[in-house]
Amino acid sequence: MNGYIDEFYELFFRKFNTLTKEQVNKYITILDNKSLDTQINIFWGLFNLKERNEFIKIFQYIISF
């Protein structure tokens, strides 16, 4: 794998508008060493309202099985 999809990078570019893809990759490497709760909170905070609602909708669909 040579990086992430553009939509993933866009999450970080939207919040930290000066980051490059290389900087995002370094940030993710640092984030990997944080607790799972911290990682979830950071990604949840990067989502906008529509993305949060889509995530909840997908998750509810998955757990309904």
N, C-alpha and C positions, 0 to 999 in steps of 0.2 A: 504494500500500500504506500502510495506517495502523497500522503496528506489527506485532507478531508474534502468533502464536497463544498461547493461555494456557499450554500445556504448555512453551513456550520460556521464558516468564517464570517459571514454577514452578521451573525449574532454578536460576535466580538467587535466587528468594525462599527456596528451601530452604537455600542456602548463606549468603546475606546477608539475613537475615530482616527487615531494616529498609528494604530497597529498595522504591521505588515503580516502576511501569512507566516513568515518565519517567527515573528514575535508571538503570534497566536500559538504556534506550535510549542514554543518555549514556555508560554504561560500554561498550556495544557500539561506539559511535562511536570511543572511545579504543582499544578492542581492535582495531579495523580497521587502526590504524596500527602494530600490533605485527607481528612476524614470523609467518609461517604456523605454524611450530613452536610458538610461544607460544600462538597461538589454539587449536591442536589440543589442547595440554596443558591449557589452561584448561577447555575444553569436556569433555575426557575426565575431568578431575578433578571436574566437576560431576555426571557420571553416577553413578548407584548401580550396584551389581553387576549387577542385572537389566538395566538399560539398556545397560550395556557389552556384556553377552552378546547382547542383541538386536541391537545394532549390528554385532557381529562376525558373527553369523548372517546378517544381511542382506548385509553386505559379501562374505562368502564365497559367497553365492548369486550376487551380481552378477559377481564375477570368475570364476565357473565357466563363464560363457558364452564 
